Amino acid sequence: MSEIFQYQCDALTGSMTDRARREIGAILGIICLLSAHIPTAVATSAPSPVFSLEVAPTRLVVPPGASAAARRFQVINGGRKPFTVTVQKSDFTASANGALSFKPDAPYAAANWVQVTPTHFVVAPGTTANVTFRVSMPAGAEPGDHQLALIFKVPAGRNAANIRINRGIATPVFITVPGPVSRSVEVSRVRAPGFALHGPILLSTTVHDSGTVHRDFRGKGKLHVDVGGDRVAFPDFTVLRDSTREITARWSPPLMCVCHATVSVPGSGGRTSAAVRIIIFPLHLLAILLGGLLALLLLGWFARRRYRAKVLAAASVLHAEQAANEDDQGV
């Protein structure tokens, strides 16, 4: 920093007269000397966490005819301490909200089809360990999707507290057995409030996979709802074979409308859709408007009554004066 200031000092003093050069040079010289004692700020990155576990990829799809190839998962330790990882296989089902439920008797199970090595290892801080994944598909397997989850678990260590919480990541794996498959999926309904004062409005839909393979609604293949001239995207999700998912999107409606929300999805059997009508009407704003109009009417009514009272009072005074004048003339 001192070199930069010195360069600027020389550049500025070079184009001055002698007297001005001496005065400005003295001032800049003091600044340059002071700048030499200013410590340079050093950018420091945020400290890494004590524990950080990542697994890549986060999900795996084994397409038909590719089951013989070995695949690798990367287990990454982004923390400051080493940890021990155990890898477990488990069959699973998915609930309507997408949460995985690990069950040994789950339909379309494939945990017994795979071999994982290693299943127990230590990952040092800032390093990556590779886990090899191989599929041995049984003869006569039903065409379509079969699934399992690889659970990368870090057992809880001992501590002073009597609480131990295991940490881990579950990675779903979809294995597609070659053969004729169906990608049928259907939308059964769309749920939304029939009447609302204002937004935002939650739009929910139910998607059922009646085919033999899972369906991904991600990226360019997102599911949308068309409502009130808007095209609202649902969050990324996957619906498993022979399962149902419920998904919700948030919509900001106009001030007033009678809108129809429609969800449509293509499948092997054609396109299915469902719709619901939504009425958006700001009754609270209407109540405020009517209240304001009523206040204006009451104000006008009171003003009219007051004006009328003043006119009548003035007329009474005038009549009394006329009567007095007539009495004076008669006398």
Buried (B, 14 or more C-beta within 10 A) or exposed (E): EBEEBBEBBEEBBEEEEEEEBEEBBEEBBEEBEEBEEEEEEEEEEEEBEEEBBEBEEEEBBBEBEEBEEEBEBEBBBBBEEEBEBBBBBBBBBBEEEBEBEBEEEBEBBBBEBBEBEEEEBEBEBEEEBEBEBBBEBEEEBEBBBBBBBBBBBBEEEEEEEEEEEEEBBBBBBBBBBBEEBBBBBBBEEBBBEEEBEBEEBEBBBBBBBBBBBBBBBEEEEBBBBBBBEBEBEBEEBBBBBBBBBBBEBEBEBEEEBEBBBBBBBEBEEEEBEBBBEBEBBBEEEEEEEEEEEEEEEEEEEEEEEEEEEEEEEEEEEEEEEEEEEEEEEEE
